[in-house]
Amino acid sequence: MAWYIDETFKIGQEVGKPILHEEWGVMKEVGEPMRTEVYQYMLYLYAQNKICNLFNGWGDDEANMMIFKGDNETGVISQAITLWNN
């Protein structure tokens, strides 16, 4: 995934267009701590490269990817938002 994002980011820079990566997420079946680590890695990577993203984590839980208040991932999301805004 890191390679894909890196290559996509390079292409966006070359053509002068922003990048949006949407509809990604990690199913709960992956388990902890892996699920939290993936969100942490991905959100940090996006924030560092200023890549807009929309992950599947809110709303309908058909795919079993919901993130609820108090889940490990909420702290990771807060950190990514802080990093993005700096």
PDB file with SEQRES, HELIX, SHEET and CRYST1 records, atoms N, CA, C and O in Angstrom:
SEQRES   1 A   86  MET ALA TRP TYR ILE ASP GLU THR PHE LYS ILE GLY GLN          
SEQRES   2 A   86  GLU VAL GLY LYS PRO ILE LEU HIS GLU GLU TRP GLY VAL          
SEQRES   3 A   86  MET LYS GLU VAL GLY GLU PRO MET ARG THR GLU VAL TYR          
SEQRES   4 A   86  GLN TYR MET LEU TYR LEU TYR ALA GLN ASN LYS ILE CYS          
SEQRES   5 A   86  ASN LEU PHE ASN GLY TRP GLY ASP ASP GLU ALA ASN MET          
SEQRES   6 A   86  MET ILE PHE LYS GLY ASP ASN GLU THR GLY VAL ILE SER          
SEQRES   7 A   86  GLN ALA ILE THR LEU TRP ASN ASN                              
HELIX    1 AA1 ALA A    2  VAL A   15  1                                  14    
HELIX    2 AA2 LYS A   28  VAL A   30  5                                   3    
HELIX    3 AA3 MET A   34  ASN A   49  1                                  16    
HELIX    4 AA4 ASN A   72  ASN A   85  1                                  14    
SHEET    1 AA1 2 LEU A  20  TRP A  24  0                                        
SHEET    2 AA1 2 CYS A  52  PHE A  55  1                                        
CRYST1    1.000    1.000    1.000  90.00  90.00  90.00 P 1           1          
ATOM      1  N   MET A   1       0.817  -1.187   0.000  1.00  0.00           N  
ATOM      2  CA  MET A   1       0.000   0.000   0.000  1.00  0.00           C  
ATOM      3  C   MET A   1       0.862   1.252   0.000  1.00  0.00           C  
ATOM      4  O   MET A   1       0.531   2.233  -0.667  1.00  0.00           O  
ATOM      5  N   ALA A   2       1.953   1.229   0.735  1.00  0.00           N  
ATOM      6  CA  ALA A   2       2.839   2.393   0.771  1.00  0.00           C  
ATOM      7  C   ALA A   2       3.381   2.694  -0.624  1.00  0.00           C  
ATOM      8  O   ALA A   2       3.472   3.855  -1.022  1.00  0.00           O  
ATOM      9  N   TRP A   3       3.740   1.647  -1.362  1.00  0.00           N  
ATOM     10  CA  TRP A   3       4.246   1.851  -2.719  1.00  0.00           C  
ATOM     11  C   TRP A   3       3.171   2.501  -3.585  1.00  0.00           C  
ATOM     12  O   TRP A   3       3.456   3.450  -4.316  1.00  0.00           O  
ATOM     13  N   TYR A   4       1.955   2.005  -3.509  1.00  0.00           N  
ATOM     14  CA  TYR A   4       0.851   2.540  -4.304  1.00  0.00           C  
ATOM     15  C   TYR A   4       0.624   4.021  -3.993  1.00  0.00           C  
ATOM     16  O   TYR A   4       0.492   4.835  -4.907  1.00  0.00           O  
ATOM     17  N   ILE A   5       0.578   4.366  -2.721  1.00  0.00           N  
ATOM     18  CA  ILE A   5       0.344   5.754  -2.324  1.00  0.00           C  
ATOM     19  C   ILE A   5       1.507   6.633  -2.771  1.00  0.00           C  
ATOM     20  O   ILE A   5       1.297   7.737  -3.273  1.00  0.00           O  
ATOM     21  N   ASP A   6       2.725   6.147  -2.590  1.00  0.00           N  
ATOM     22  CA  ASP A   6       3.898   6.905  -3.002  1.00  0.00           C  
ATOM     23  C   ASP A   6       3.869   7.189  -4.508  1.00  0.00           C  
ATOM     24  O   ASP A   6       4.118   8.316  -4.934  1.00  0.00           O  
ATOM     25  N   GLU A   7       3.568   6.170  -5.303  1.00  0.00           N  
ATOM     26  CA  GLU A   7       3.509   6.337  -6.761  1.00  0.00           C  
ATOM     27  C   GLU A   7       2.367   7.263  -7.171  1.00  0.00           C  
ATOM     28  O   GLU A   7       2.533   8.099  -8.059  1.00  0.00           O  
ATOM     29  N   THR A   8       1.223   7.119  -6.537  1.00  0.00           N  
ATOM     30  CA  THR A   8       0.084   7.985  -6.827  1.00  0.00           C  
ATOM     31  C   THR A   8       0.406   9.429  -6.491  1.00  0.00           C  
ATOM     32  O   THR A   8       0.059  10.338  -7.244  1.00  0.00           O  
ATOM     33  N   PHE A   9       1.069   9.644  -5.359  1.00  0.00           N  
ATOM     34  CA  PHE A   9       1.462  10.986  -4.943  1.00  0.00           C  
ATOM     35  C   PHE A   9       2.426  11.598  -5.958  1.00  0.00           C  
ATOM     36  O   PHE A   9       2.287  12.771  -6.308  1.00  0.00           O  
ATOM     37  N   LYS A  10       3.391  10.831  -6.430  1.00  0.00           N  
ATOM     38  CA  LYS A  10       4.350  11.320  -7.434  1.00  0.00           C  
ATOM     39  C   LYS A  10       3.640  11.720  -8.723  1.00  0.00           C  
ATOM     40  O   LYS A  10       3.942  12.761  -9.306  1.00  0.00           O  
ATOM     41  N   ILE A  11       2.708  10.898  -9.160  1.00  0.00           N  
ATOM     42  CA  ILE A  11       1.966  11.201 -10.392  1.00  0.00           C  
ATOM     43  C   ILE A  11       1.154  12.486 -10.209  1.00  0.00           C  
ATOM     44  O   ILE A  11       1.125  13.337 -11.098  1.00  0.00           O  
ATOM     45  N   GLY A  12       0.502  12.623  -9.067  1.00  0.00           N  
ATOM     46  CA  GLY A  12      -0.260  13.840  -8.780  1.00  0.00           C  
ATOM     47  C   GLY A  12       0.620  15.076  -8.829  1.00  0.00           C  
ATOM     48  O   GLY A  12       0.211  16.109  -9.359  1.00  0.00           O  
ATOM     49  N   GLN A  13       1.832  14.980  -8.279  1.00  0.00           N  
ATOM     50  CA  GLN A  13       2.764  16.105  -8.320  1.00  0.00           C  
ATOM     51  C   GLN A  13       3.179  16.412  -9.757  1.00  0.00           C  
ATOM     52  O   GLN A  13       3.248  17.575 -10.154  1.00  0.00           O  
ATOM     53  N   GLU A  14       3.453  15.369 -10.531  1.00  0.00           N  
ATOM     54  CA  GLU A  14       3.890  15.555 -11.915  1.00  0.00           C  
ATOM     55  C   GLU A  14       2.838  16.256 -12.762  1.00  0.00           C  
ATOM     56  O   GLU A  14       3.170  17.104 -13.590  1.00  0.00           O  
ATOM     57  N   VAL A  15       1.583  15.911 -12.563  1.00  0.00           N  
ATOM     58  CA  VAL A  15       0.522  16.509 -13.378  1.00  0.00           C  
ATOM     59  C   VAL A  15      -0.143  17.704 -12.687  1.00  0.00           C  
ATOM     60  O   VAL A  15      -1.038  18.329 -13.255  1.00  0.00           O  
ATOM     61  N   GLY A  16       0.288  18.020 -11.476  1.00  0.00           N  
ATOM     62  CA  GLY A  16      -0.221  19.182 -10.768  1.00  0.00           C  
ATOM     63  C   GLY A  16      -1.649  19.046 -10.278  1.00  0.00           C  
ATOM     64  O   GLY A  16      -2.400  20.021 -10.249  1.00  0.00           O  
ATOM     65  N   LYS A  17      -2.026  17.827  -9.891  1.00  0.00           N  
ATOM     66  CA  LYS A  17      -3.382  17.576  -9.413  1.00  0.00           C  
ATOM     67  C   LYS A  17      -3.359  17.030  -7.989  1.00  0.00           C  
ATOM     68  O   LYS A  17      -2.432  16.312  -7.613  1.00  0.00           O  
ATOM     69  N   PRO A  18      -4.381  17.371  -7.191  1.00  0.00           N  
ATOM     70  CA  PRO A  18      -4.459  16.805  -5.836  1.00  0.00           C  
ATOM     71  C   PRO A  18      -4.842  15.329  -5.896  1.00  0.00           C  
ATOM     72  O   PRO A  18      -5.380  14.856  -6.898  1.00  0.00           O  
ATOM     73  N   ILE A  19      -4.563  14.621  -4.832  1.00  0.00           N  
ATOM     74  CA  ILE A  19      -4.871  13.203  -4.736  1.00  0.00           C  
ATOM     75  C   ILE A  19      -5.963  13.013  -3.681  1.00  0.00           C  
ATOM     76  O   ILE A  19      -5.919  13.620  -2.611  1.00  0.00           O  
ATOM     77  N   LEU A  20      -6.917  12.183  -3.990  1.00  0.00           N  
ATOM     78  CA  LEU A  20      -7.943  11.780  -3.036  1.00  0.00           C  
ATOM     79  C   LEU A  20      -8.003  10.260  -3.050  1.00  0.00           C  
ATOM     80  O   LEU A  20      -8.249   9.651  -4.092  1.00  0.00           O  
ATOM     81  N   HIS A  21      -7.780   9.658  -1.906  1.00  0.00           N  
ATOM     82  CA  HIS A  21      -7.887   8.204  -1.775  1.00  0.00           C  
ATOM     83  C   HIS A  21      -9.086   7.948  -0.883  1.00  0.00           C  
ATOM     84  O   HIS A  21      -9.094   8.325   0.289  1.00  0.00           O  
ATOM     85  N   GLU A  22     -10.102   7.303  -1.449  1.00  0.00           N  
ATOM     86  CA  GLU A  22     -11.326   7.142  -0.668  1.00  0.00           C  
ATOM     87  C   GLU A  22     -11.782   5.696  -0.584  1.00  0.00           C  
ATOM     88  O   GLU A  22     -11.340   4.816  -1.323  1.00  0.00           O  
ATOM     89  N   GLU A  23     -12.681   5.507   0.348  1.00  0.00           N  
ATOM     90  CA  GLU A  23     -13.311   4.218   0.593  1.00  0.00           C  
ATOM     91  C   GLU A  23     -12.310   3.112   0.907  1.00  0.00           C  
ATOM     92  O   GLU A  23     -12.293   2.063   0.263  1.00  0.00           O  
ATOM     93  N   TRP A  24     -11.496   3.367   1.893  1.00  0.00           N  
ATOM     94  CA  TRP A  24     -10.584   2.342   2.383  1.00  0.00           C  
ATOM     95  C   TRP A  24     -10.904   2.115   3.862  1.00  0.00           C  
ATOM     96  O   TRP A  24     -11.509   2.965   4.515  1.00  0.00           O  
ATOM     97  N   GLY A  25     -10.502   0.994   4.361  1.00  0.00           N  
ATOM     98  CA  GLY A  25     -10.739   0.700   5.763  1.00  0.00           C  
ATOM     99  C   GLY A  25     -10.196  -0.664   6.131  1.00  0.00           C  
ATOM    100  O   GLY A  25      -9.680  -1.396   5.288  1.00  0.00           O  
ATOM    101  N   VAL A  26     -10.322  -0.988   7.401  1.00  0.00           N  
ATOM    102  CA  VAL A  26      -9.808  -2.251   7.917  1.00  0.00           C  
ATOM    103  C   VAL A  26     -10.928  -2.944   8.682  1.00  0.00           C  
ATOM    104  O   VAL A  26     -11.481  -2.393   9.634  1.00  0.00           O  
ATOM    105  N   MET A  27     -11.249  -4.142   8.258  1.00  0.00           N  
ATOM    106  CA  MET A  27     -12.308  -4.900   8.923  1.00  0.00           C  
ATOM    107  C   MET A  27     -11.893  -5.270  10.351  1.00  0.00           C  
ATOM    108  O   MET A  27     -10.716  -5.503  10.629  1.00  0.00           O  
ATOM    109  N   LYS A  28     -12.865  -5.318  11.234  1.00  0.00           N  
ATOM    110  CA  LYS A  28     -12.588  -5.659  12.634  1.00  0.00           C  
ATOM    111  C   LYS A  28     -11.997  -7.048  12.791  1.00  0.00           C  
ATOM    112  O   LYS A  28     -11.277  -7.310  13.754  1.00  0.00           O  
ATOM    113  N   GLU A  29     -12.292  -7.942  11.855  1.00  0.00           N  
ATOM    114  CA  GLU A  29     -11.771  -9.302  11.932  1.00  0.00           C  
ATOM    115  C   GLU A  29     -10.242  -9.350  11.882  1.00  0.00           C  
ATOM    116  O   GLU A  29      -9.637 -10.339  12.294  1.00  0.00           O  
ATOM    117  N   VAL A  30      -9.625  -8.291  11.380  1.00  0.00           N  
ATOM    118  CA  VAL A  30      -8.159  -8.227  11.351  1.00  0.00           C  
ATOM    119  C   VAL A  30      -7.620  -8.296  12.773  1.00  0.00           C  
ATOM    120  O   VAL A  30      -6.563  -8.874  13.023  1.00  0.00           O  
ATOM    121  N   GLY A  31      -8.360  -7.700  13.695  1.00  0.00           N  
ATOM    122  CA  GLY A  31      -7.993  -7.764  15.109  1.00  0.00           C  
ATOM    123  C   GLY A  31      -7.020  -6.684  15.538  1.00  0.00           C  
ATOM    124  O   GLY A  31      -6.439  -5.965  14.726  1.00  0.00           O  
ATOM    125  N   GLU A  32      -6.871  -6.603  16.847  1.00  0.00           N  
ATOM    126  CA  GLU A  32      -5.946  -5.649  17.456  1.00  0.00           C  
ATOM    127  C   GLU A  32      -4.663  -6.364  17.843  1.00  0.00           C  
ATOM    128  O   GLU A  32      -4.727  -7.541  18.197  1.00  0.00           O  
ATOM    129  N   PRO A  33      -3.524  -5.738  17.796  1.00  0.00           N  
ATOM    130  CA  PRO A  33      -3.294  -4.325  17.521  1.00  0.00           C  
ATOM    131  C   PRO A  33      -3.158  -4.002  16.021  1.00  0.00           C  
ATOM    132  O   PRO A  33      -2.970  -2.840  15.661  1.00  0.00           O  
ATOM    133  N   MET A  34      -3.251  -5.010  15.151  1.00  0.00           N  
ATOM    134  CA  MET A  34      -3.016  -4.789  13.724  1.00  0.00           C  
ATOM    135  C   MET A  34      -3.944  -3.719  13.145  1.00  0.00           C  
ATOM    136  O   MET A  34      -3.491  -2.857  12.393  1.00  0.00           O  
ATOM    137  N   ARG A  35      -5.213  -3.763  13.480  1.00  0.00           N  
ATOM    138  CA  ARG A  35      -6.164  -2.797  12.909  1.00  0.00           C  
ATOM    139  C   ARG A  35      -5.762  -1.371  13.244  1.00  0.00           C  
ATOM    140  O   ARG A  35      -5.737  -0.505  12.369  1.00  0.00           O  
ATOM    141  N   THR A  36      -5.452  -1.129  14.494  1.00  0.00           N  
ATOM    142  CA  THR A  36      -5.024   0.203  14.913  1.00  0.00           C  
ATOM    143  C   THR A  36      -3.723   0.595  14.222  1.00  0.00           C  
ATOM    144  O   THR A  36      -3.565   1.743  13.807  1.00  0.00           O  
ATOM    145  N   GLU A  37      -2.803  -0.334  14.095  1.00  0.00           N  
ATOM    146  CA  GLU A  37      -1.515  -0.045  13.450  1.00  0.00           C  
ATOM    147  C   GLU A  37      -1.690   0.333  11.981  1.00  0.00           C  
ATOM    148  O   GLU A  37      -0.995   1.214  11.474  1.00  0.00           O  
ATOM    149  N   VAL A  38      -2.617  -0.335  11.302  1.00  0.00           N  
ATOM    150  CA  VAL A  38      -2.855  -0.006   9.890  1.00  0.00           C  
ATOM    151  C   VAL A  38      -3.436   1.402   9.779  1.00  0.00           C  
ATOM    152  O   VAL A  38      -2.981   2.194   8.954  1.00  0.00           O  
ATOM    153  N   TYR A  39      -4.433   1.718  10.598  1.00  0.00           N  
ATOM    154  CA  TYR A  39      -4.994   3.075  10.567  1.00  0.00           C  
ATOM    155  C   TYR A  39      -3.928   4.109  10.902  1.00  0.00           C  
ATOM    156  O   TYR A  39      -3.853   5.155  10.257  1.00  0.00           O  
ATOM    157  N   GLN A  40      -3.112   3.829  11.895  1.00  0.00           N  
ATOM    158  CA  GLN A  40      -2.063   4.759  12.283  1.00  0.00           C  
ATOM    159  C   GLN A  40      -1.088   4.983  11.133  1.00  0.00           C  
ATOM    160  O   GLN A  40      -0.747   6.123  10.821  1.00  0.00           O  
ATOM    161  N   TYR A  41      -0.643   3.913  10.509  1.00  0.00           N  
ATOM    162  CA  TYR A  41       0.297   4.006   9.402  1.00  0.00           C  
ATOM    163  C   TYR A  41      -0.304   4.782   8.225  1.00  0.00           C  
ATOM    164  O   TYR A  41       0.316   5.701   7.690  1.00  0.00           O  
ATOM    165  N   MET A  42      -1.517   4.395   7.836  1.00  0.00           N  
ATOM    166  CA  MET A  42      -2.142   5.012   6.666  1.00  0.00           C  
ATOM    167  C   MET A  42      -2.463   6.486   6.903  1.00  0.00           C  
ATOM    168  O   MET A  42      -2.171   7.322   6.048  1.00  0.00           O  
ATOM    169  N   LEU A  43      -3.052   6.813   8.033  1.00  0.00           N  
ATOM    170  CA  LEU A  43      -3.420   8.205   8.295  1.00  0.00           C  
ATOM    171  C   LEU A  43      -2.200   9.095   8.433  1.00  0.00           C  
ATOM    172  O   LEU A  43      -2.224  10.246   7.997  1.00  0.00           O  
ATOM    173  N   TYR A  44      -1.133   8.581   9.033  1.00  0.00           N  
ATOM    174  CA  TYR A  44       0.111   9.345   9.138  1.00  0.00           C  
ATOM    175  C   TYR A  44       0.696   9.584   7.741  1.00  0.00           C  
ATOM    176  O   TYR A  44       1.136  10.690   7.427  1.00  0.00           O  
ATOM    177  N   LEU A  45       0.696   8.548   6.915  1.00  0.00           N  
ATOM    178  CA  LEU A  45       1.218   8.661   5.552  1.00  0.00           C  
ATOM    179  C   LEU A  45       0.433   9.704   4.758  1.00  0.00           C  
ATOM    180  O   LEU A  45       1.019  10.525   4.052  1.00  0.00           O  
ATOM    181  N   TYR A  46      -0.884   9.667   4.874  1.00  0.00           N  
ATOM    182  CA  TYR A  46      -1.708  10.657   4.185  1.00  0.00           C  
ATOM    183  C   TYR A  46      -1.424  12.069   4.688  1.00  0.00           C  
ATOM    184  O   TYR A  46      -1.261  12.993   3.892  1.00  0.00           O  
ATOM    185  N   ALA A  47      -1.364  12.234   5.992  1.00  0.00           N  
ATOM    186  CA  ALA A  47      -1.136  13.561   6.561  1.00  0.00           C  
ATOM    187  C   ALA A  47       0.230  14.104   6.163  1.00  0.00           C  
ATOM    188  O   ALA A  47       0.352  15.276   5.808  1.00  0.00           O  
ATOM    189  N   GLN A  48       1.249  13.268   6.220  1.00  0.00           N  
ATOM    190  CA  GLN A  48       2.600  13.707   5.850  1.00  0.00           C  
ATOM    191  C   GLN A  48       2.679  14.160   4.397  1.00  0.00           C  
ATOM    192  O   GLN A  48       3.425  15.084   4.073  1.00  0.00           O  
ATOM    193  N   ASN A  49       1.916  13.516   3.526  1.00  0.00           N  
ATOM    194  CA  ASN A  49       1.957  13.828   2.099  1.00  0.00           C  
ATOM    195  C   ASN A  49       0.800  14.712   1.650  1.00  0.00           C  
ATOM    196  O   ASN A  49       0.640  14.975   0.458  1.00  0.00           O  
ATOM    197  N   LYS A  50      -0.007  15.170   2.609  1.00  0.00           N  
ATOM    198  CA  LYS A  50      -1.155  16.031   2.321  1.00  0.00           C  
ATOM    199  C   LYS A  50      -2.063  15.412   1.261  1.00  0.00           C  
ATOM    200  O   LYS A  50      -2.488  16.085   0.321  1.00  0.00           O  
ATOM    201  N   ILE A  51      -2.354  14.116   1.426  1.00  0.00           N  
ATOM    202  CA  ILE A  51      -3.262  13.403   0.539  1.00  0.00           C  
ATOM    203  C   ILE A  51      -4.623  13.322   1.233  1.00  0.00           C  
ATOM    204  O   ILE A  51      -4.732  12.799   2.342  1.00  0.00           O  
ATOM    205  N   CYS A  52      -5.651  13.841   0.577  1.00  0.00           N  
ATOM    206  CA  CYS A  52      -7.000  13.746   1.134  1.00  0.00           C  
ATOM    207  C   CYS A  52      -7.430  12.294   1.132  1.00  0.00           C  
ATOM    208  O   CYS A  52      -7.098  11.540   0.218  1.00  0.00           O  
ATOM    209  N   ASN A  53      -8.158  11.911   2.141  1.00  0.00           N  
ATOM    210  CA  ASN A  53      -8.627  10.530   2.198  1.00  0.00           C  
ATOM    211  C   ASN A  53      -9.957  10.443   2.919  1.00  0.00           C  
ATOM    212  O   ASN A  53     -10.304  11.295   3.737  1.00  0.00           O  
ATOM    213  N   LEU A  54     -10.685   9.402   2.599  1.00  0.00           N  
ATOM    214  CA  LEU A  54     -11.957   9.122   3.234  1.00  0.00           C  
ATOM    215  C   LEU A  54     -11.980   7.632   3.516  1.00  0.00           C  
ATOM    216  O   LEU A  54     -12.022   6.823   2.590  1.00  0.00           O  
ATOM    217  N   PHE A  55     -11.954   7.270   4.769  1.00  0.00           N  
ATOM    218  CA  PHE A  55     -11.937   5.854   5.109  1.00  0.00           C  
ATOM    219  C   PHE A  55     -13.325   5.394   5.516  1.00  0.00           C  
ATOM    220  O   PHE A  55     -14.141   6.185   5.989  1.00  0.00           O  
ATOM    221  N   ASN A  56     -13.581   4.128   5.331  1.00  0.00           N  
ATOM    222  CA  ASN A  56     -14.844   3.527   5.760  1.00  0.00           C  
ATOM    223  C   ASN A  56     -14.745   3.268   7.250  1.00  0.00           C  
ATOM    224  O   ASN A  56     -14.081   2.324   7.678  1.00  0.00           O  
ATOM    225  N   GLY A  57     -15.382   4.079   8.019  1.00  0.00           N  
ATOM    226  CA  GLY A  57     -15.309   3.896   9.451  1.00  0.00           C  
ATOM    227  C   GLY A  57     -16.509   4.465  10.168  1.00  0.00           C  
ATOM    228  O   GLY A  57     -16.734   4.166  11.341  1.00  0.00           O  
ATOM    229  N   TRP A  58     -17.274   5.271   9.486  1.00  0.00           N  
ATOM    230  CA  TRP A  58     -18.437   5.890  10.091  1.00  0.00           C  
ATOM    231  C   TRP A  58     -19.679   5.408   9.344  1.00  0.00           C  
ATOM    232  O   TRP A  58     -19.588   5.044   8.172  1.00  0.00           O  
ATOM    233  N   GLY A  59     -20.814   5.400   9.992  1.00  0.00           N  
ATOM    234  CA  GLY A  59     -22.059   5.080   9.305  1.00  0.00           C  
ATOM    235  C   GLY A  59     -22.416   3.611   9.355  1.00  0.00           C  
ATOM    236  O   GLY A  59     -22.273   2.960  10.390  1.00  0.00           O  
ATOM    237  N   ASP A  60     -22.879   3.094   8.238  1.00  0.00           N  
ATOM    238  CA  ASP A  60     -23.362   1.726   8.127  1.00  0.00           C  
ATOM    239  C   ASP A  60     -22.242   0.729   8.416  1.00  0.00           C  
ATOM    240  O   ASP A  60     -21.131   0.888   7.911  1.00  0.00           O  
ATOM    241  N   ASP A  61     -22.516  -0.275   9.206  1.00  0.00           N  
ATOM    242  CA  ASP A  61     -21.474  -1.247   9.566  1.00  0.00           C  
ATOM    243  C   ASP A  61     -21.621  -2.552   8.802  1.00  0.00           C  
ATOM    244  O   ASP A  61     -21.257  -3.615   9.306  1.00  0.00           O  
ATOM    245  N   GLU A  62     -22.148  -2.477   7.597  1.00  0.00           N  
ATOM    246  CA  GLU A  62     -22.313  -3.668   6.775  1.00  0.00           C  
ATOM    247  C   GLU A  62     -20.990  -4.400   6.548  1.00  0.00           C  
ATOM    248  O   GLU A  62     -20.955  -5.630   6.535  1.00  0.00           O  
ATOM    249  N   ALA A  63     -19.921  -3.659   6.372  1.00  0.00           N  
ATOM    250  CA  ALA A  63     -18.606  -4.256   6.113  1.00  0.00           C  
ATOM    251  C   ALA A  63     -17.839  -4.536   7.401  1.00  0.00           C  
ATOM    252  O   ALA A  63     -16.693  -4.983   7.349  1.00  0.00           O  
ATOM    253  N   ASN A  64     -18.452  -4.282   8.555  1.00  0.00           N  
ATOM    254  CA  ASN A  64     -17.815  -4.507   9.854  1.00  0.00           C  
ATOM    255  C   ASN A  64     -16.523  -3.696  10.008  1.00  0.00           C  
ATOM    256  O   ASN A  64     -15.501  -4.203  10.469  1.00  0.00           O  
ATOM    257  N   MET A  65     -16.602  -2.418   9.606  1.00  0.00           N  
ATOM    258  CA  MET A  65     -15.436  -1.537   9.690  1.00  0.00           C  
ATOM    259  C   MET A  65     -15.677  -0.329  10.586  1.00  0.00           C  
ATOM    260  O   MET A  65     -14.826   0.557  10.665  1.00  0.00           O  
ATOM    261  N   MET A  66     -16.815  -0.277  11.257  1.00  0.00           N  
ATOM    262  CA  MET A  66     -17.159   0.893  12.066  1.00  0.00           C  
ATOM    263  C   MET A  66     -16.100   1.176  13.121  1.00  0.00           C  
ATOM    264  O   MET A  66     -15.474   0.270  13.672  1.00  0.00           O  
ATOM    265  N   ILE A  67     -15.926   2.454  13.381  1.00  0.00           N  
ATOM    266  CA  ILE A  67     -15.085   2.907  14.476  1.00  0.00           C  
ATOM    267  C   ILE A  67     -16.007   3.659  15.428  1.00  0.00           C  
ATOM    268  O   ILE A  67     -16.634   4.649  15.049  1.00  0.00           O  
ATOM    269  N   PHE A  68     -16.081   3.187  16.650  1.00  0.00           N  
ATOM    270  CA  PHE A  68     -16.965   3.784  17.632  1.00  0.00           C  
ATOM    271  C   PHE A  68     -16.161   4.602  18.634  1.00  0.00           C  
ATOM    272  O   PHE A  68     -14.976   4.350  18.854  1.00  0.00           O  
ATOM    273  N   LYS A  69     -16.819   5.579  19.234  1.00  0.00           N  
ATOM    274  CA  LYS A  69     -16.203   6.388  20.278  1.00  0.00           C  
ATOM    275  C   LYS A  69     -15.632   5.449  21.333  1.00  0.00           C  
ATOM    276  O   LYS A  69     -16.326   4.564  21.834  1.00  0.00           O  
ATOM    277  N   GLY A  70     -14.364   5.651  21.661  1.00  0.00           N  
ATOM    278  CA  GLY A  70     -13.707   4.816  22.647  1.00  0.00           C  
ATOM    279  C   GLY A  70     -12.879   3.688  22.053  1.00  0.00           C  
ATOM    280  O   GLY A  70     -12.066   3.091  22.759  1.00  0.00           O  
ATOM    281  N   ASP A  71     -13.066   3.376  20.756  1.00  0.00           N  
ATOM    282  CA  ASP A  71     -12.222   2.366  20.099  1.00  0.00           C  
ATOM    283  C   ASP A  71     -10.794   2.882  20.000  1.00  0.00           C  
ATOM    284  O   ASP A  71     -10.566   4.092  20.006  1.00  0.00           O  
ATOM    285  N   ASN A  72      -9.837   1.970  19.908  1.00  0.00           N  
ATOM    286  CA  ASN A  72      -8.428   2.353  19.793  1.00  0.00           C  
ATOM    287  C   ASN A  72      -8.183   3.325  18.642  1.00  0.00           C  
ATOM    288  O   ASN A  72      -7.333   4.209  18.739  1.00  0.00           O  
ATOM    289  N   GLU A  73      -8.924   3.160  17.564  1.00  0.00           N  
ATOM    290  CA  GLU A  73      -8.697   3.964  16.377  1.00  0.00           C  
ATOM    291  C   GLU A  73      -9.086   5.431  16.540  1.00  0.00           C  
ATOM    292  O   GLU A  73      -8.591   6.276  15.794  1.00  0.00           O  
ATOM    293  N   THR A  74      -9.958   5.757  17.496  1.00  0.00           N  
ATOM    294  CA  THR A  74     -10.363   7.156  17.665  1.00  0.00           C  
ATOM    295  C   THR A  74      -9.184   8.030  18.050  1.00  0.00           C  
ATOM    296  O   THR A  74      -9.093   9.171  17.596  1.00  0.00           O  
ATOM    297  N   GLY A  75      -8.284   7.526  18.872  1.00  0.00           N  
ATOM    298  CA  GLY A  75      -7.080   8.278  19.232  1.00  0.00           C  
ATOM    299  C   GLY A  75      -6.165   8.477  18.040  1.00  0.00           C  
ATOM    300  O   GLY A  75      -5.571   9.543  17.874  1.00  0.00           O  
ATOM    301  N   VAL A  76      -6.053   7.459  17.217  1.00  0.00           N  
ATOM    302  CA  VAL A  76      -5.222   7.535  16.015  1.00  0.00           C  
ATOM    303  C   VAL A  76      -5.779   8.584  15.058  1.00  0.00           C  
ATOM    304  O   VAL A  76      -5.027   9.355  14.461  1.00  0.00           O  
ATOM    305  N   ILE A  77      -7.098   8.607  14.919  1.00  0.00           N  
ATOM    306  CA  ILE A  77      -7.736   9.585  14.038  1.00  0.00           C  
ATOM    307  C   ILE A  77      -7.506  10.994  14.564  1.00  0.00           C  
ATOM    308  O   ILE A  77      -7.201  11.897  13.785  1.00  0.00           O  
ATOM    309  N   SER A  78      -7.645  11.198  15.856  1.00  0.00           N  
ATOM    310  CA  SER A  78      -7.395  12.515  16.453  1.00  0.00           C  
ATOM    311  C   SER A  78      -5.965  12.979  16.212  1.00  0.00           C  
ATOM    312  O   SER A  78      -5.733  14.144  15.891  1.00  0.00           O  
ATOM    313  N   GLN A  79      -5.011  12.072  16.365  1.00  0.00           N  
ATOM    314  CA  GLN A  79      -3.603  12.421  16.119  1.00  0.00           C  
ATOM    315  C   GLN A  79      -3.384  12.805  14.661  1.00  0.00           C  
ATOM    316  O   GLN A  79      -2.662  13.759  14.372  1.00  0.00           O  
ATOM    317  N   ALA A  80      -4.003  12.069  13.742  1.00  0.00           N  
ATOM    318  CA  ALA A  80      -3.850  12.367  12.306  1.00  0.00           C  
ATOM    319  C   ALA A  80      -4.442  13.735  11.972  1.00  0.00           C  
ATOM    320  O   ALA A  80      -3.872  14.484  11.179  1.00  0.00           O  
ATOM    321  N   ILE A  81      -5.577  14.058  12.572  1.00  0.00           N  
ATOM    322  CA  ILE A  81      -6.201  15.368  12.330  1.00  0.00           C  
ATOM    323  C   ILE A  81      -5.296  16.475  12.831  1.00  0.00           C  
ATOM    324  O   ILE A  81      -5.129  17.492  12.158  1.00  0.00           O  
ATOM    325  N   THR A  82      -4.713  16.291  13.998  1.00  0.00           N  
ATOM    326  CA  THR A  82      -3.786  17.287  14.550  1.00  0.00           C  
ATOM    327  C   THR A  82      -2.578  17.451  13.635  1.00  0.00           C  
ATOM    328  O   THR A  82      -2.170  18.575  13.346  1.00  0.00           O  
ATOM    329  N   LEU A  83      -2.005  16.342  13.178  1.00  0.00           N  
ATOM    330  CA  LEU A  83      -0.862  16.391  12.278  1.00  0.00           C  
ATOM    331  C   LEU A  83      -1.236  17.086  10.976  1.00  0.00           C  
ATOM    332  O   LEU A  83      -0.473  17.911  10.472  1.00  0.00           O  
ATOM    333  N   TRP A  84      -2.386  16.765  10.438  1.00  0.00           N  
ATOM    334  CA  TRP A  84      -2.834  17.361   9.175  1.00  0.00           C  
ATOM    335  C   TRP A  84      -2.969  18.876   9.305  1.00  0.00           C  
ATOM    336  O   TRP A  84      -2.635  19.616   8.380  1.00  0.00           O  
ATOM    337  N   ASN A  85      -3.463  19.338  10.464  1.00  0.00           N  
ATOM    338  CA  ASN A  85      -3.716  20.774  10.646  1.00  0.00           C  
ATOM    339  C   ASN A  85      -2.475  21.577  11.004  1.00  0.00           C  
ATOM    340  O   ASN A  85      -2.548  22.803  11.087  1.00  0.00           O  
ATOM    341  N   ASN A  86      -1.360  20.935  11.215  1.00  0.00           N  
ATOM    342  CA  ASN A  86      -0.128  21.674  11.551  1.00  0.00           C  
ATOM    343  C   ASN A  86       0.660  22.059  10.337  1.00  0.00           C  
ATOM    344  O   ASN A  86       1.715  22.681  10.458  1.00  0.00           O  
TER     345      ASN A  86                                                      
END                                                                             
